[in-house]
Amino acid sequence: EIRTPMNGVIGMLQVLRDSALSQEQTTQVDVAAASANTLLRLLEDVLDLSRLEQGQLEFVSRPFSPESMALHLTALYAAPAAAKGIRVFTTVQSDVPVLVSGDALRLRQILLNLIGNAVKFTEVGRVEVVIGLAAPVEQQIARLRFAVRDTGIGMDETTRTNLFQKFSQGDSSITRRYGGSGLGLALSQTLVCRMGGEIRVTSELGQGSEFSFELSFPVVDRNGAPEDESHPPD
């Protein structure tokens, strides 16, 4: 019931944008649409946190590719990052399984928050998503380590201690400058904990940050399908 009217607003703004508008009106509609999408993401975070606290958020396990997911997410942020003059890219270690089984939707939600924050707080340099094995695969279980590294503004110890509190960004001046509710990190930490991990942060003021976590997944396909040797390539 909360999401429905927001989706209606966003849909009608798109219809309005596709109509005959002046350049100034198009700009105004774009601003309204961006604000509506920001509010919708905030509503999603609030609802997910509420469901988590009530024990009503379900986790679904399905096969997915960690590499494909990371590449897709960094592609989503390529344009806004390029507009700031920074790079967003993915590095996946060669021993990471091709397919694992888990809740790809929740993992995507976590990484979206971390990558979005990294892009927001980075003015120069790069944002890198790194996926690797935290330990050798045993009994078809892969312990994967996900890390989002940036060359952004970094944080001091006081700011780091307040990061995962709801509606907090650790530093009021950061909130004024960059905006945001602080819910994204709180939600991400809660989701990671529910999936069997914990988000860790390493950062120095002015030297960038790294957010990382480890999660275990059953391996579906470790190395990918072998090539059909009966039909060699041309």
Disulfide bonds with the S-S distance in Angstrom:
none
